[in-house]
């Protein structure tokens, strides 16, 4: 019998995962470019080494046994740990992170963001880039939970966490807007809270999981919740409800007469946005993160990220 540590290699663990992913031994063999008999032999070798049955062979599909499910759960963790070690080694060797994840609020101009992504790729470096769209407190939450390296467009005050750094991005003005055929488009200004409370608002869902926030709604007010600002704008264009929109995003629709800005009795809404990252010292800061932080130091870039919505 082989020693378990010799049989539980990364290749064998990935082979087991492939069987579950593809649903059968034959499909996994095709995906891995292996002969079905060779794949079956390797699985039997693993089972013999561990003295357990990993798959129920009584059906066409490869169904893991209880022992198989436990090994698969542990294999995901082990493979992730090995990948993390490899990434840290590559980072030490080159200074460039293997992976950089940005958490970006929906109010950030995608035109400018993608221009920055294009410039980043022009560096021809090994860092893989992931851009995730978040909303409200979710933008910062993804960073503080270790799921992102840089948060752009943080709309809340950052908590006093060790190693958490923030810098101002700029002020973003919001306008209260409705479609021309919406009842509030012809109501006398300023629109009172009592009047607004009788109409449906369109709100963007907070992407945070722990403490989602709701902004701009009155108690008991009917609300249609959508998944992002682009959907919110489309809903308001249809007259499905009213609500606040970032002025730079609403501007083309206001200029075209597709939306109407209305004055409300409450204080005008302006949100101060920032960007945030976790800093453990310059010597440990990856070069990819350094590059993005350098771009964000430019006032022109920061202003464009808030205002350059043309073409998005």
KAHUUR-V309338 format. One record per residue. RES is the residue in one letter. PSI is psi in whole degrees, -180 to 180 (* if undefined). Layout:
<<RES & PSI> <RES & PSI>>
This chain:
<<X & 134> <X & 151> <X & 137> <X & -40> <X & -26> <X & -24> <X & -27> <X & 62> <X & 161> <X & -40> <X & -43> <X & -38> <X & -41> <X & -33> <X & -45> <X & -41> <X & -37> <X & -37> <X & -44> <X & -43> <X & -43> <X & -10> <X & -12> <X & 162> <X & -42> <X & -45> <X & -40> <X & -39> <X & -42> <X & -43> <X & -34> <X & 1> <X & 47> <X & 155> <X & 137> <X & -39> <X & -36> <X & -41> <X & -45> <X & -40> <X & -42> <X & -39> <X & -42> <X & -37> <X & -41> <X & -45> <X & -41> <X & -39> <X & -36> <X & -14> <X & 43> <X & 162> <X & 122> <X & -28> <X & 142> <X & 115> <X & 8> <X & -12> <X & 170> <X & -37> <X & 150> <X & 99> <X & 119> <X & 144> <X & 178> <X & -42> <X & -38> <X & -41> <X & -39> <X & -42> <X & -39> <X & -40> <X & -46> <X & -34> <X & -37> <X & -44> <X & -44> <X & -44> <X & -39> <X & -40> <X & -42> <X & -39> <X & -40> <X & -40> <X & -44> <X & -40> <X & -42> <X & -38> <X & -45> <X & -37> <X & -42> <X & -38> <X & -39> <X & -23> <X & -13> <X & 131> <X & 140> <X & -29> <X & 136> <X & 126> <X & 130> <X & 132> <X & 116> <X & 126> <X & 150> <X & -17> <X & -8> <X & 136> <X & 119> <X & -29> <X & -52> <X & -40> <X & -45> <X & -28> <X & -40> <X & -40> <X & -43> <X & -43> <X & -35> <X & -45> <X & -27> <X & -16> <X & -18> <X & 58> <X & 167> <X & -1> <X & 127> <X & 134> <X & 133> <X & 130> <X & 121> <X & 134> <X & 128> <X & 174> <X & 140> <X & -126> <X & -16> <X & -28> <X & -46> <X & -35> <X & -40> <X & -36> <X & -50> <X & -20> <X & 7> <X & 14> <X & -2> <X & 157> <X & -22> <X & 130> <X & 126> <X & 121> <X & 37> <X & 123> <X & 5> <X & 163> <X & 129> <X & 140> <X & 157> <X & 72> <X & 143> <X & 136> <X & -3> <X & 125> <X & 144> <X & 158> <X & 148> <X & 139> <X & -40> <X & 173> <X & 136> <X & 119> <X & 139> <X & 148> <X & 147> <X & 121> <X & 149> <X & 163> <X & 152> <X & -29> <X & 2> <X & 144> <X & -33> <X & -13> <X & -26> <X & 5> <X & 153> <X & 138> <X & 156> <X & 148> <X & 124> <X & 161> <X & -37> <X & -39> <X & -45> <X & -34> <X & -19> <X & 1> <X & 149> <X & 137> <X & 153> <X & 123> <X & 148> <X & 131> <X & 136> <X & 130> <X & -3> <X & 145> <X & -33> <X & -53> <X & 70> <X & 146> <X & 156> <X & 129> <X & 137> <X & 9> <X & 149> <X & 154> <X & 131> <X & 4> <X & 139> <X & 140> <X & 140> <X & 118> <X & 129> <X & 174> <X & -2> <X & 168> <X & -34> <X & -42> <X & -36> <X & -45> <X & -45> <X & -38> <X & -40> <X & -32> <X & -33> <X & -7> <X & 19> <X & -12> <X & -177> <X & 175> <X & 173> <X & 143> <X & 147> <X & 128> <X & -43> <X & -32> <X & -36> <X & -21> <X & -48> <X & -36> <X & -34> <X & -43> <X & -33> <X & -3> <X & 10> <X & -21> <X & 155> <X & 128> <X & 135> <X & 142> <X & 135> <X & 160> <X & -24> <X & 166> <X & 140> <X & 141> <X & 121> <X & 132> <X & 131> <X & 118> <X & 154> <X & 176> <X & 154> <X & 153> <X & 164> <X & 127> <X & 120> <X & 23> <X & 145> <X & -30> <X & -22> <X & -4> <X & 123> <X & 155> <X & -31> <X & -45> <X & -41> <X & -40> <X & -46> <X & -39> <X & -35> <X & -40> <X & -38> <X & -11> <X & -15> <X & 122> <X & -35> <X & -44> <X & -44> <X & -43> <X & -41> <X & -37> <X & -25> <X & -29> <X & -23> <X & 68> <X & 0> <X & 127> <X & -4> <X & *>>
